Amino acid sequence: MGRGGLKPGTVKWFDAERGFGFIIPDEEDGKDVWFHVTRVGPANDPEGSNAPIITNGDRVLFQAVEHDKGPKALRVVSMVEREDICPTCGHWL
């Protein structure tokens, strides 16, 4: 995977306590992509400065690069707009 544009996928699982998870790319033969919570931003904050809580099954856009242990997300943008998440800080209300 190169440094191309954002690609769609779905959060396979995310462990909030450990701060990381995996994305299943929409591409048919795409490998699961590792991501860290610090790389996640809500739909209304594409730069990720107010990272939301992300959950399993969330739709995301991501940018990934190949890493020695497999694909790694440099940026993850949540496509989910939740009413129970503060639009300012991105935390649960």
PDB file of N, CA, C and O in Angstrom:
ATOM      1  N   MET A   1       0.838  -1.181   0.000  1.00  0.00           N
ATOM      2  CA  MET A   1       0.000   0.000   0.000  1.00  0.00           C
ATOM      3  C   MET A   1       0.876   1.235   0.000  1.00  0.00           C
ATOM      4  O   MET A   1       1.837   1.331   0.764  1.00  0.00           O
ATOM      5  N   GLY A   2       0.546   2.154  -0.840  1.00  0.00           N
ATOM      6  CA  GLY A   2       1.335   3.370  -0.914  1.00  0.00           C
ATOM      7  C   GLY A   2       0.751   4.470  -0.068  1.00  0.00           C
ATOM      8  O   GLY A   2      -0.121   4.241   0.770  1.00  0.00           O
ATOM      9  N   ARG A   3       1.239   5.653  -0.296  1.00  0.00           N
ATOM     10  CA  ARG A   3       0.749   6.814   0.441  1.00  0.00           C
ATOM     11  C   ARG A   3      -0.386   7.489  -0.308  1.00  0.00           C
ATOM     12  O   ARG A   3      -0.572   8.700  -0.187  1.00  0.00           O
ATOM     13  N   GLY A   4      -1.144   6.729  -1.074  1.00  0.00           N
ATOM     14  CA  GLY A   4      -2.235   7.270  -1.861  1.00  0.00           C
ATOM     15  C   GLY A   4      -3.324   7.878  -1.007  1.00  0.00           C
ATOM     16  O   GLY A   4      -3.123   8.142   0.179  1.00  0.00           O
ATOM     17  N   GLY A   5      -4.492   8.104  -1.620  1.00  0.00           N
ATOM     18  CA  GLY A   5      -5.615   8.726  -0.926  1.00  0.00           C
ATOM     19  C   GLY A   5      -6.238   7.822   0.113  1.00  0.00           C
ATOM     20  O   GLY A   5      -5.773   6.712   0.372  1.00  0.00           O
ATOM     21  N   LEU A   6      -7.300   8.331   0.697  1.00  0.00           N
ATOM     22  CA  LEU A   6      -8.013   7.570   1.720  1.00  0.00           C
ATOM     23  C   LEU A   6      -8.833   6.463   1.085  1.00  0.00           C
ATOM     24  O   LEU A   6      -9.455   6.655   0.040  1.00  0.00           O
ATOM     25  N   LYS A   7      -8.829   5.301   1.725  1.00  0.00           N
ATOM     26  CA  LYS A   7      -9.571   4.137   1.237  1.00  0.00           C
ATOM     27  C   LYS A   7     -10.624   3.758   2.272  1.00  0.00           C
ATOM     28  O   LYS A   7     -10.413   3.960   3.468  1.00  0.00           O
ATOM     29  N   PRO A   8     -11.761   3.207   1.826  1.00  0.00           N
ATOM     30  CA  PRO A   8     -12.811   2.817   2.768  1.00  0.00           C
ATOM     31  C   PRO A   8     -12.555   1.454   3.408  1.00  0.00           C
ATOM     32  O   PRO A   8     -11.908   0.585   2.824  1.00  0.00           O
ATOM     33  N   GLY A   9     -13.077   1.294   4.614  1.00  0.00           N
ATOM     34  CA  GLY A   9     -12.980   0.020   5.313  1.00  0.00           C
ATOM     35  C   GLY A   9     -13.896   0.008   6.527  1.00  0.00           C
ATOM     36  O   GLY A   9     -14.644   0.954   6.774  1.00  0.00           O
ATOM     37  N   THR A  10     -13.819  -1.089   7.281  1.00  0.00           N
ATOM     38  CA  THR A  10     -14.644  -1.276   8.472  1.00  0.00           C
ATOM     39  C   THR A  10     -13.746  -1.693   9.629  1.00  0.00           C
ATOM     40  O   THR A  10     -12.845  -2.513   9.451  1.00  0.00           O
ATOM     41  N   VAL A  11     -13.985  -1.134  10.812  1.00  0.00           N
ATOM     42  CA  VAL A  11     -13.207  -1.522  11.988  1.00  0.00           C
ATOM     43  C   VAL A  11     -13.557  -2.965  12.332  1.00  0.00           C
ATOM     44  O   VAL A  11     -14.703  -3.277  12.657  1.00  0.00           O
ATOM     45  N   LYS A  12     -12.560  -3.839  12.259  1.00  0.00           N
ATOM     46  CA  LYS A  12     -12.744  -5.262  12.583  1.00  0.00           C
ATOM     47  C   LYS A  12     -12.883  -5.415  14.092  1.00  0.00           C
ATOM     48  O   LYS A  12     -13.827  -6.036  14.579  1.00  0.00           O
ATOM     49  N   TRP A  13     -11.936  -4.845  14.822  1.00  0.00           N
ATOM     50  CA  TRP A  13     -12.010  -4.796  16.278  1.00  0.00           C
ATOM     51  C   TRP A  13     -11.095  -3.694  16.772  1.00  0.00           C
ATOM     52  O   TRP A  13     -10.101  -3.342  16.137  1.00  0.00           O
ATOM     53  N   PHE A  14     -11.466  -3.161  17.931  1.00  0.00           N
ATOM     54  CA  PHE A  14     -10.689  -2.095  18.550  1.00  0.00           C
ATOM     55  C   PHE A  14     -10.676  -2.322  20.051  1.00  0.00           C
ATOM     56  O   PHE A  14     -11.726  -2.531  20.659  1.00  0.00           O
ATOM     57  N   ASP A  15      -9.498  -2.281  20.647  1.00  0.00           N
ATOM     58  CA  ASP A  15      -9.334  -2.448  22.089  1.00  0.00           C
ATOM     59  C   ASP A  15      -9.004  -1.077  22.681  1.00  0.00           C
ATOM     60  O   ASP A  15      -7.864  -0.621  22.597  1.00  0.00           O
ATOM     61  N   ALA A  16      -9.998  -0.422  23.277  1.00  0.00           N
ATOM     62  CA  ALA A  16      -9.817   0.927  23.818  1.00  0.00           C
ATOM     63  C   ALA A  16      -8.773   0.962  24.931  1.00  0.00           C
ATOM     64  O   ALA A  16      -8.047   1.946  25.074  1.00  0.00           O
ATOM     65  N   GLU A  17      -8.698  -0.104  25.715  1.00  0.00           N
ATOM     66  CA  GLU A  17      -7.743  -0.151  26.818  1.00  0.00           C
ATOM     67  C   GLU A  17      -6.304  -0.152  26.302  1.00  0.00           C
ATOM     68  O   GLU A  17      -5.434   0.506  26.873  1.00  0.00           O
ATOM     69  N   ARG A  18      -6.061  -0.886  25.231  1.00  0.00           N
ATOM     70  CA  ARG A  18      -4.718  -0.974  24.659  1.00  0.00           C
ATOM     71  C   ARG A  18      -4.482   0.078  23.582  1.00  0.00           C
ATOM     72  O   ARG A  18      -3.339   0.340  23.207  1.00  0.00           O
ATOM     73  N   GLY A  19      -5.572   0.687  23.077  1.00  0.00           N
ATOM     74  CA  GLY A  19      -5.444   1.802  22.144  1.00  0.00           C
ATOM     75  C   GLY A  19      -5.149   1.447  20.703  1.00  0.00           C
ATOM     76  O   GLY A  19      -4.656   2.290  19.953  1.00  0.00           O
ATOM     77  N   PHE A  20      -5.439   0.212  20.292  1.00  0.00           N
ATOM     78  CA  PHE A  20      -5.216  -0.129  18.892  1.00  0.00           C
ATOM     79  C   PHE A  20      -6.259  -1.116  18.402  1.00  0.00           C
ATOM     80  O   PHE A  20      -7.026  -1.678  19.183  1.00  0.00           O
ATOM     81  N   GLY A  21      -6.270  -1.314  17.097  1.00  0.00           N
ATOM     82  CA  GLY A  21      -7.210  -2.246  16.492  1.00  0.00           C
ATOM     83  C   GLY A  21      -6.856  -2.512  15.046  1.00  0.00           C
ATOM     84  O   GLY A  21      -5.762  -2.182  14.589  1.00  0.00           O
ATOM     85  N   PHE A  22      -7.799  -3.117  14.325  1.00  0.00           N
ATOM     86  CA  PHE A  22      -7.580  -3.467  12.925  1.00  0.00           C
ATOM     87  C   PHE A  22      -8.767  -3.053  12.073  1.00  0.00           C
ATOM     88  O   PHE A  22      -9.913  -3.063  12.520  1.00  0.00           O
ATOM     89  N   ILE A  23      -8.465  -2.688  10.840  1.00  0.00           N
ATOM     90  CA  ILE A  23      -9.469  -2.303   9.851  1.00  0.00           C
ATOM     91  C   ILE A  23      -9.483  -3.363   8.764  1.00  0.00           C
ATOM     92  O   ILE A  23      -8.430  -3.831   8.332  1.00  0.00           O
ATOM     93  N   ILE A  24     -10.681  -3.742   8.319  1.00  0.00           N
ATOM     94  CA  ILE A  24     -10.834  -4.620   7.157  1.00  0.00           C
ATOM     95  C   ILE A  24     -11.052  -3.702   5.956  1.00  0.00           C
ATOM     96  O   ILE A  24     -12.084  -3.036   5.878  1.00  0.00           O
ATOM     97  N   PRO A  25     -10.108  -3.651   5.021  1.00  0.00           N
ATOM     98  CA  PRO A  25     -10.286  -2.804   3.840  1.00  0.00           C
ATOM     99  C   PRO A  25     -11.425  -3.324   2.966  1.00  0.00           C
ATOM    100  O   PRO A  25     -11.691  -4.525   2.937  1.00  0.00           O
ATOM    101  N   ASP A  26     -12.096  -2.421   2.255  1.00  0.00           N
ATOM    102  CA  ASP A  26     -13.145  -2.831   1.327  1.00  0.00           C
ATOM    103  C   ASP A  26     -12.571  -3.581   0.128  1.00  0.00           C
ATOM    104  O   ASP A  26     -13.281  -4.361  -0.508  1.00  0.00           O
ATOM    105  N   GLU A  27     -11.294  -3.356  -0.189  1.00  0.00           N
ATOM    106  CA  GLU A  27     -10.649  -4.059  -1.301  1.00  0.00           C
ATOM    107  C   GLU A  27     -10.727  -5.556  -1.048  1.00  0.00           C
ATOM    108  O   GLU A  27     -10.489  -6.020   0.067  1.00  0.00           O
ATOM    109  N   GLU A  28     -11.063  -6.311  -2.093  1.00  0.00           N
ATOM    110  CA  GLU A  28     -11.267  -7.759  -1.939  1.00  0.00           C
ATOM    111  C   GLU A  28     -10.083  -8.490  -1.333  1.00  0.00           C
ATOM    112  O   GLU A  28     -10.255  -9.286  -0.410  1.00  0.00           O
ATOM    113  N   ASP A  29      -8.892  -8.234  -1.834  1.00  0.00           N
ATOM    114  CA  ASP A  29      -7.722  -8.986  -1.364  1.00  0.00           C
ATOM    115  C   ASP A  29      -6.876  -8.178  -0.375  1.00  0.00           C
ATOM    116  O   ASP A  29      -5.704  -8.485  -0.156  1.00  0.00           O
ATOM    117  N   GLY A  30      -7.479  -7.147   0.219  1.00  0.00           N
ATOM    118  CA  GLY A  30      -6.736  -6.315   1.161  1.00  0.00           C
ATOM    119  C   GLY A  30      -6.486  -7.017   2.486  1.00  0.00           C
ATOM    120  O   GLY A  30      -7.363  -7.701   3.013  1.00  0.00           O
ATOM    121  N   LYS A  31      -5.278  -6.843   3.020  1.00  0.00           N
ATOM    122  CA  LYS A  31      -4.933  -7.393   4.333  1.00  0.00           C
ATOM    123  C   LYS A  31      -5.492  -6.469   5.410  1.00  0.00           C
ATOM    124  O   LYS A  31      -5.664  -5.273   5.174  1.00  0.00           O
ATOM    125  N   ASP A  32      -5.778  -7.018   6.594  1.00  0.00           N
ATOM    126  CA  ASP A  32      -6.210  -6.191   7.713  1.00  0.00           C
ATOM    127  C   ASP A  32      -5.138  -5.136   7.989  1.00  0.00           C
ATOM    128  O   ASP A  32      -3.942  -5.407   7.880  1.00  0.00           O
ATOM    129  N   VAL A  33      -5.583  -3.940   8.344  1.00  0.00           N
ATOM    130  CA  VAL A  33      -4.688  -2.806   8.571  1.00  0.00           C
ATOM    131  C   VAL A  33      -4.685  -2.455  10.058  1.00  0.00           C
ATOM    132  O   VAL A  33      -5.736  -2.196  10.642  1.00  0.00           O
ATOM    133  N   TRP A  34      -3.499  -2.449  10.664  1.00  0.00           N
ATOM    134  CA  TRP A  34      -3.334  -2.089  12.072  1.00  0.00           C
ATOM    135  C   TRP A  34      -3.460  -0.578  12.218  1.00  0.00           C
ATOM    136  O   TRP A  34      -2.997   0.165  11.353  1.00  0.00           O
ATOM    137  N   PHE A  35      -4.090  -0.107  13.316  1.00  0.00           N
ATOM    138  CA  PHE A  35      -4.129   1.329  13.583  1.00  0.00           C
ATOM    139  C   PHE A  35      -4.046   1.595  15.078  1.00  0.00           C
ATOM    140  O   PHE A  35      -4.410   0.753  15.900  1.00  0.00           O
ATOM    141  N   HIS A  36      -3.559   2.787  15.411  1.00  0.00           N
ATOM    142  CA  HIS A  36      -3.503   3.239  16.801  1.00  0.00           C
ATOM    143  C   HIS A  36      -4.508   4.361  16.974  1.00  0.00           C
ATOM    144  O   HIS A  36      -4.738   5.133  16.043  1.00  0.00           O
ATOM    145  N   VAL A  37      -5.108   4.464  18.147  1.00  0.00           N
ATOM    146  CA  VAL A  37      -6.156   5.456  18.411  1.00  0.00           C
ATOM    147  C   VAL A  37      -5.686   6.886  18.144  1.00  0.00           C
ATOM    148  O   VAL A  37      -6.503   7.741  17.803  1.00  0.00           O
ATOM    149  N   THR A  38      -4.395   7.163  18.290  1.00  0.00           N
ATOM    150  CA  THR A  38      -3.896   8.518  18.048  1.00  0.00           C
ATOM    151  C   THR A  38      -3.991   8.916  16.584  1.00  0.00           C
ATOM    152  O   THR A  38      -3.826  10.089  16.250  1.00  0.00           O
ATOM    153  N   ARG A  39      -4.253   7.956  15.707  1.00  0.00           N
ATOM    154  CA  ARG A  39      -4.378   8.225  14.270  1.00  0.00           C
ATOM    155  C   ARG A  39      -5.830   8.393  13.836  1.00  0.00           C
ATOM    156  O   ARG A  39      -6.104   8.565  12.648  1.00  0.00           O
ATOM    157  N   VAL A  40      -6.774   8.346  14.797  1.00  0.00           N
ATOM    158  CA  VAL A  40      -8.203   8.392  14.474  1.00  0.00           C
ATOM    159  C   VAL A  40      -8.764   9.788  14.686  1.00  0.00           C
ATOM    160  O   VAL A  40      -8.490  10.434  15.698  1.00  0.00           O
ATOM    161  N   GLY A  41      -9.557  10.248  13.715  1.00  0.00           N
ATOM    162  CA  GLY A  41     -10.252  11.531  13.832  1.00  0.00           C
ATOM    163  C   GLY A  41     -11.700  11.353  13.422  1.00  0.00           C
ATOM    164  O   GLY A  41     -11.991  10.510  12.574  1.00  0.00           O
ATOM    165  N   PRO A  42     -12.630  12.126  14.000  1.00  0.00           N
ATOM    166  CA  PRO A  42     -14.035  12.029  13.612  1.00  0.00           C
ATOM    167  C   PRO A  42     -14.272  12.641  12.241  1.00  0.00           C
ATOM    168  O   PRO A  42     -13.405  13.334  11.707  1.00  0.00           O
ATOM    169  N   ALA A  43     -15.437  12.387  11.675  1.00  0.00           N
ATOM    170  CA  ALA A  43     -15.778  12.881  10.345  1.00  0.00           C
ATOM    171  C   ALA A  43     -15.688  14.396  10.264  1.00  0.00           C
ATOM    172  O   ALA A  43     -15.319  14.935   9.220  1.00  0.00           O
ATOM    173  N   ASN A  44     -16.018  15.097  11.348  1.00  0.00           N
ATOM    174  CA  ASN A  44     -15.975  16.554  11.311  1.00  0.00           C
ATOM    175  C   ASN A  44     -14.615  17.113  11.716  1.00  0.00           C
ATOM    176  O   ASN A  44     -14.473  18.325  11.879  1.00  0.00           O
ATOM    177  N   ASP A  45     -13.616  16.254  11.881  1.00  0.00           N
ATOM    178  CA  ASP A  45     -12.264  16.671  12.254  1.00  0.00           C
ATOM    179  C   ASP A  45     -11.259  15.768  11.542  1.00  0.00           C
ATOM    180  O   ASP A  45     -10.605  14.948  12.187  1.00  0.00           O
ATOM    181  N   PRO A  46     -11.127  15.908  10.212  1.00  0.00           N
ATOM    182  CA  PRO A  46     -10.288  14.992   9.449  1.00  0.00           C
ATOM    183  C   PRO A  46      -8.817  14.995   9.833  1.00  0.00           C
ATOM    184  O   PRO A  46      -8.096  14.065   9.472  1.00  0.00           O
ATOM    185  N   GLU A  47      -8.353  15.996  10.545  1.00  0.00           N
ATOM    186  CA  GLU A  47      -6.954  16.017  10.964  1.00  0.00           C
ATOM    187  C   GLU A  47      -6.723  15.175  12.212  1.00  0.00           C
ATOM    188  O   GLU A  47      -5.577  14.894  12.563  1.00  0.00           O
ATOM    189  N   GLY A  48      -7.790  14.770  12.885  1.00  0.00           N
ATOM    190  CA  GLY A  48      -7.661  13.862  14.022  1.00  0.00           C
ATOM    191  C   GLY A  48      -7.299  14.504  15.343  1.00  0.00           C
ATOM    192  O   GLY A  48      -6.895  13.801  16.270  1.00  0.00           O
ATOM    193  N   SER A  49      -7.431  15.825  15.465  1.00  0.00           N
ATOM    194  CA  SER A  49      -7.025  16.476  16.709  1.00  0.00           C
ATOM    195  C   SER A  49      -7.987  16.208  17.863  1.00  0.00           C
ATOM    196  O   SER A  49      -7.607  16.346  19.026  1.00  0.00           O
ATOM    197  N   ASN A  50      -9.221  15.830  17.559  1.00  0.00           N
ATOM    198  CA  ASN A  50     -10.206  15.518  18.603  1.00  0.00           C
ATOM    199  C   ASN A  50     -10.688  14.083  18.433  1.00  0.00           C
ATOM    200  O   ASN A  50     -11.868  13.848  18.173  1.00  0.00           O
ATOM    201  N   ALA A  51      -9.787  13.136  18.578  1.00  0.00           N
ATOM    202  CA  ALA A  51     -10.088  11.737  18.280  1.00  0.00           C
ATOM    203  C   ALA A  51     -11.274  11.212  19.076  1.00  0.00           C
ATOM    204  O   ALA A  51     -11.330  11.385  20.293  1.00  0.00           O
ATOM    205  N   PRO A  52     -12.225  10.571  18.398  1.00  0.00           N
ATOM    206  CA  PRO A  52     -13.391  10.020  19.071  1.00  0.00           C
ATOM    207  C   PRO A  52     -13.121   8.610  19.564  1.00  0.00           C
ATOM    208  O   PRO A  52     -12.091   8.010  19.258  1.00  0.00           O
ATOM    209  N   ILE A  53     -14.056   8.104  20.321  1.00  0.00           N
ATOM    210  CA  ILE A  53     -14.020   6.695  20.667  1.00  0.00           C
ATOM    211  C   ILE A  53     -14.551   5.959  19.446  1.00  0.00           C
ATOM    212  O   ILE A  53     -15.607   6.309  18.919  1.00  0.00           O
ATOM    213  N   ILE A  54     -13.845   4.968  19.005  1.00  0.00           N
ATOM    214  CA  ILE A  54     -14.229   4.215  17.814  1.00  0.00           C
ATOM    215  C   ILE A  54     -14.654   2.824  18.263  1.00  0.00           C
ATOM    216  O   ILE A  54     -14.128   2.306  19.248  1.00  0.00           O
ATOM    217  N   THR A  55     -15.590   2.218  17.561  1.00  0.00           N
ATOM    218  CA  THR A  55     -16.085   0.909  17.977  1.00  0.00           C
ATOM    219  C   THR A  55     -16.072  -0.080  16.821  1.00  0.00           C
ATOM    220  O   THR A  55     -15.991   0.302  15.654  1.00  0.00           O
ATOM    221  N   ASN A  56     -16.154  -1.346  17.168  1.00  0.00           N
ATOM    222  CA  ASN A  56     -16.187  -2.414  16.168  1.00  0.00           C
ATOM    223  C   ASN A  56     -17.334  -2.171  15.196  1.00  0.00           C
ATOM    224  O   ASN A  56     -18.436  -1.804  15.604  1.00  0.00           O
ATOM    225  N   GLY A  57     -17.072  -2.376  13.918  1.00  0.00           N
ATOM    226  CA  GLY A  57     -18.094  -2.221  12.897  1.00  0.00           C
ATOM    227  C   GLY A  57     -18.213  -0.817  12.330  1.00  0.00           C
ATOM    228  O   GLY A  57     -18.933  -0.615  11.352  1.00  0.00           O
ATOM    229  N   ASP A  58     -17.525   0.166  12.919  1.00  0.00           N
ATOM    230  CA  ASP A  58     -17.577   1.533  12.394  1.00  0.00           C
ATOM    231  C   ASP A  58     -16.994   1.585  10.988  1.00  0.00           C
ATOM    232  O   ASP A  58     -16.006   0.916  10.686  1.00  0.00           O
ATOM    233  N   ARG A  59     -17.617   2.385  10.136  1.00  0.00           N
ATOM    234  CA  ARG A  59     -17.085   2.633   8.795  1.00  0.00           C
ATOM    235  C   ARG A  59     -16.044   3.743   8.909  1.00  0.00           C
ATOM    236  O   ARG A  59     -16.255   4.740   9.599  1.00  0.00           O
ATOM    237  N   VAL A  60     -14.918   3.555   8.222  1.00  0.00           N
ATOM    238  CA  VAL A  60     -13.827   4.521   8.266  1.00  0.00           C
ATOM    239  C   VAL A  60     -13.220   4.711   6.883  1.00  0.00           C
ATOM    240  O   VAL A  60     -13.405   3.895   5.980  1.00  0.00           O
ATOM    241  N   LEU A  61     -12.495   5.801   6.748  1.00  0.00           N
ATOM    242  CA  LEU A  61     -11.602   6.019   5.620  1.00  0.00           C
ATOM    243  C   LEU A  61     -10.212   6.000   6.226  1.00  0.00           C
ATOM    244  O   LEU A  61     -10.009   6.512   7.328  1.00  0.00           O
ATOM    245  N   PHE A  62      -9.249   5.416   5.521  1.00  0.00           N
ATOM    246  CA  PHE A  62      -7.911   5.319   6.097  1.00  0.00           C
ATOM    247  C   PHE A  62      -6.840   5.464   5.023  1.00  0.00           C
ATOM    248  O   PHE A  62      -7.066   5.187   3.845  1.00  0.00           O
ATOM    249  N   GLN A  63      -5.677   5.906   5.467  1.00  0.00           N
ATOM    250  CA  GLN A  63      -4.496   5.973   4.614  1.00  0.00           C
ATOM    251  C   GLN A  63      -3.465   5.070   5.272  1.00  0.00           C
ATOM    252  O   GLN A  63      -3.187   5.208   6.463  1.00  0.00           O
ATOM    253  N   ALA A  64      -2.900   4.152   4.510  1.00  0.00           N
ATOM    254  CA  ALA A  64      -1.985   3.176   5.102  1.00  0.00           C
ATOM    255  C   ALA A  64      -0.696   3.057   4.301  1.00  0.00           C
ATOM    256  O   ALA A  64      -0.638   3.408   3.123  1.00  0.00           O
ATOM    257  N   VAL A  65       0.318   2.560   4.961  1.00  0.00           N
ATOM    258  CA  VAL A  65       1.599   2.242   4.337  1.00  0.00           C
ATOM    259  C   VAL A  65       1.960   0.819   4.733  1.00  0.00           C
ATOM    260  O   VAL A  65       1.464   0.291   5.728  1.00  0.00           O
ATOM    261  N   GLU A  66       2.824   0.215   3.947  1.00  0.00           N
ATOM    262  CA  GLU A  66       3.308  -1.125   4.264  1.00  0.00           C
ATOM    263  C   GLU A  66       4.355  -0.986   5.359  1.00  0.00           C
ATOM    264  O   GLU A  66       5.238  -0.132   5.275  1.00  0.00           O
ATOM    265  N   HIS A  67       4.259  -1.812   6.372  1.00  0.00           N
ATOM    266  CA  HIS A  67       5.174  -1.807   7.513  1.00  0.00           C
ATOM    267  C   HIS A  67       5.771  -3.200   7.602  1.00  0.00           C
ATOM    268  O   HIS A  67       5.254  -4.123   6.972  1.00  0.00           O
ATOM    269  N   ASP A  68       6.844  -3.382   8.364  1.00  0.00           N
ATOM    270  CA  ASP A  68       7.481  -4.701   8.435  1.00  0.00           C
ATOM    271  C   ASP A  68       6.555  -5.790   8.971  1.00  0.00           C
ATOM    272  O   ASP A  68       6.769  -6.968   8.683  1.00  0.00           O
ATOM    273  N   LYS A  69       5.531  -5.424   9.743  1.00  0.00           N
ATOM    274  CA  LYS A  69       4.586  -6.417  10.267  1.00  0.00           C
ATOM    275  C   LYS A  69       3.262  -6.417   9.514  1.00  0.00           C
ATOM    276  O   LYS A  69       2.313  -7.078   9.937  1.00  0.00           O
ATOM    277  N   GLY A  70       3.183  -5.686   8.407  1.00  0.00           N
ATOM    278  CA  GLY A  70       1.952  -5.611   7.625  1.00  0.00           C
ATOM    279  C   GLY A  70       1.482  -4.171   7.494  1.00  0.00           C
ATOM    280  O   GLY A  70       2.150  -3.256   7.975  1.00  0.00           O
ATOM    281  N   PRO A  71       0.333  -3.959   6.843  1.00  0.00           N
ATOM    282  CA  PRO A  71      -0.169  -2.603   6.638  1.00  0.00           C
ATOM    283  C   PRO A  71      -0.464  -1.882   7.957  1.00  0.00           C
ATOM    284  O   PRO A  71      -0.992  -2.468   8.903  1.00  0.00           O
ATOM    285  N   LYS A  72      -0.106  -0.593   7.991  1.00  0.00           N
ATOM    286  CA  LYS A  72      -0.288   0.239   9.180  1.00  0.00           C
ATOM    287  C   LYS A  72      -0.952   1.545   8.751  1.00  0.00           C
ATOM    288  O   LYS A  72      -0.513   2.170   7.786  1.00  0.00           O
ATOM    289  N   ALA A  73      -1.999   1.964   9.452  1.00  0.00           N
ATOM    290  CA  ALA A  73      -2.709   3.201   9.110  1.00  0.00           C
ATOM    291  C   ALA A  73      -1.966   4.419   9.638  1.00  0.00           C
ATOM    292  O   ALA A  73      -1.606   4.489  10.814  1.00  0.00           O
ATOM    293  N   LEU A  74      -1.744   5.376   8.742  1.00  0.00           N
ATOM    294  CA  LEU A  74      -1.163   6.653   9.134  1.00  0.00           C
ATOM    295  C   LEU A  74      -2.253   7.618   9.570  1.00  0.00           C
ATOM    296  O   LEU A  74      -2.022   8.524  10.370  1.00  0.00           O
ATOM    297  N   ARG A  75      -3.445   7.403   9.029  1.00  0.00           N
ATOM    298  CA  ARG A  75      -4.574   8.291   9.293  1.00  0.00           C
ATOM    299  C   ARG A  75      -5.858   7.489   9.178  1.00  0.00           C
ATOM    300  O   ARG A  75      -6.019   6.705   8.242  1.00  0.00           O
ATOM    301  N   VAL A  76      -6.767   7.675  10.111  1.00  0.00           N
ATOM    302  CA  VAL A  76      -8.073   7.012  10.092  1.00  0.00           C
ATOM    303  C   VAL A  76      -9.128   8.078  10.371  1.00  0.00           C
ATOM    304  O   VAL A  76      -9.048   8.800  11.365  1.00  0.00           O
ATOM    305  N   VAL A  77     -10.111   8.165   9.487  1.00  0.00           N
ATOM    306  CA  VAL A  77     -11.192   9.135   9.651  1.00  0.00           C
ATOM    307  C   VAL A  77     -12.493   8.372   9.847  1.00  0.00           C
ATOM    308  O   VAL A  77     -12.910   7.607   8.976  1.00  0.00           O
ATOM    309  N   SER A  78     -13.127   8.580  10.983  1.00  0.00           N
ATOM    310  CA  SER A  78     -14.405   7.931  11.251  1.00  0.00           C
ATOM    311  C   SER A  78     -15.469   8.519  10.344  1.00  0.00           C
ATOM    312  O   SER A  78     -15.560   9.738  10.193  1.00  0.00           O
ATOM    313  N   MET A  79     -16.277   7.653   9.740  1.00  0.00           N
ATOM    314  CA  MET A  79     -17.382   8.099   8.903  1.00  0.00           C
ATOM    315  C   MET A  79     -18.682   8.103   9.701  1.00  0.00           C
ATOM    316  O   MET A  79     -19.748   8.401   9.163  1.00  0.00           O
ATOM    317  N   VAL A  80     -18.586   7.769  10.989  1.00  0.00           N
ATOM    318  CA  VAL A  80     -19.762   7.683  11.853  1.00  0.00           C
ATOM    319  C   VAL A  80     -19.919   9.003  12.598  1.00  0.00           C
ATOM    320  O   VAL A  80     -18.992   9.472  13.259  1.00  0.00           O
ATOM    321  N   GLU A  81     -21.095   9.588  12.483  1.00  0.00           N
ATOM    322  CA  GLU A  81     -21.393  10.799  13.245  1.00  0.00           C
ATOM    323  C   GLU A  81     -22.389  10.411  14.324  1.00  0.00           C
ATOM    324  O   GLU A  81     -23.562  10.168  14.039  1.00  0.00           O
ATOM    325  N   ARG A  82     -21.923  10.356  15.546  1.00  0.00           N
ATOM    326  CA  ARG A  82     -22.756   9.924  16.665  1.00  0.00           C
ATOM    327  C   ARG A  82     -23.295  11.128  17.420  1.00  0.00           C
ATOM    328  O   ARG A  82     -22.590  12.115  17.630  1.00  0.00           O
ATOM    329  N   GLU A  83     -24.542  11.030  17.820  1.00  0.00           N
ATOM    330  CA  GLU A  83     -25.135  12.093  18.621  1.00  0.00           C
ATOM    331  C   GLU A  83     -24.639  12.038  20.057  1.00  0.00           C
ATOM    332  O   GLU A  83     -24.735  13.025  20.788  1.00  0.00           O
ATOM    333  N   ASP A  84     -24.100  10.869  20.472  1.00  0.00           N
ATOM    334  CA  ASP A  84     -23.646  10.733  21.851  1.00  0.00           C
ATOM    335  C   ASP A  84     -22.164  11.060  22.014  1.00  0.00           C
ATOM    336  O   ASP A  84     -21.573  10.775  23.056  1.00  0.00           O
ATOM    337  N   ILE A  85     -21.561  11.663  20.974  1.00  0.00           N
ATOM    338  CA  ILE A  85     -20.171  12.089  21.050  1.00  0.00           C
ATOM    339  C   ILE A  85     -20.128  13.603  20.896  1.00  0.00           C
ATOM    340  O   ILE A  85     -20.749  14.156  19.988  1.00  0.00           O
ATOM    341  N   CYS A  86     -19.408  14.263  21.770  1.00  0.00           N
ATOM    342  CA  CYS A  86     -19.288  15.714  21.736  1.00  0.00           C
ATOM    343  C   CYS A  86     -18.585  16.140  20.450  1.00  0.00           C
ATOM    344  O   CYS A  86     -17.485  15.662  20.175  1.00  0.00           O
ATOM    345  N   PRO A  87     -19.191  17.034  19.647  1.00  0.00           N
ATOM    346  CA  PRO A  87     -18.569  17.473  18.401  1.00  0.00           C
ATOM    347  C   PRO A  87     -17.323  18.320  18.625  1.00  0.00           C
ATOM    348  O   PRO A  87     -16.523  18.494  17.706  1.00  0.00           O
ATOM    349  N   THR A  88     -17.150  18.847  19.829  1.00  0.00           N
ATOM    350  CA  THR A  88     -15.992  19.683  20.127  1.00  0.00           C
ATOM    351  C   THR A  88     -14.783  18.863  20.554  1.00  0.00           C
ATOM    352  O   THR A  88     -13.685  19.040  20.027  1.00  0.00           O
ATOM    353  N   CYS A  89     -14.991  17.956  21.522  1.00  0.00           N
ATOM    354  CA  CYS A  89     -13.852  17.207  22.058  1.00  0.00           C
ATOM    355  C   CYS A  89     -13.785  15.766  21.588  1.00  0.00           C
ATOM    356  O   CYS A  89     -12.745  15.123  21.727  1.00  0.00           O
ATOM    357  N   GLY A  90     -14.897  15.234  21.021  1.00  0.00           N
ATOM    358  CA  GLY A  90     -14.888  13.875  20.517  1.00  0.00           C
ATOM    359  C   GLY A  90     -15.068  12.795  21.563  1.00  0.00           C
ATOM    360  O   GLY A  90     -14.894  11.616  21.252  1.00  0.00           O
ATOM    361  N   HIS A  91     -15.409  13.150  22.788  1.00  0.00           N
ATOM    362  CA  HIS A  91     -15.595  12.154  23.844  1.00  0.00           C
ATOM    363  C   HIS A  91     -17.075  11.861  24.049  1.00  0.00           C
ATOM    364  O   HIS A  91     -17.934  12.645  23.646  1.00  0.00           O
ATOM    365  N   TRP A  92     -17.368  10.712  24.687  1.00  0.00           N
ATOM    366  CA  TRP A  92     -18.757  10.332  24.967  1.00  0.00           C
ATOM    367  C   TRP A  92     -19.424  11.377  25.845  1.00  0.00           C
ATOM    368  O   TRP A  92     -18.803  11.919  26.759  1.00  0.00           O
ATOM    369  N   LEU A  93     -20.705  11.659  25.561  1.00  0.00           N
ATOM    370  CA  LEU A  93     -21.491  12.598  26.384  1.00  0.00           C
ATOM    371  C   LEU A  93     -22.174  11.844  27.505  1.00  0.00           C
ATOM    372  O   LEU A  93     -22.884  12.446  28.311  1.00  0.00           O
TER     373      LEU A  93
END
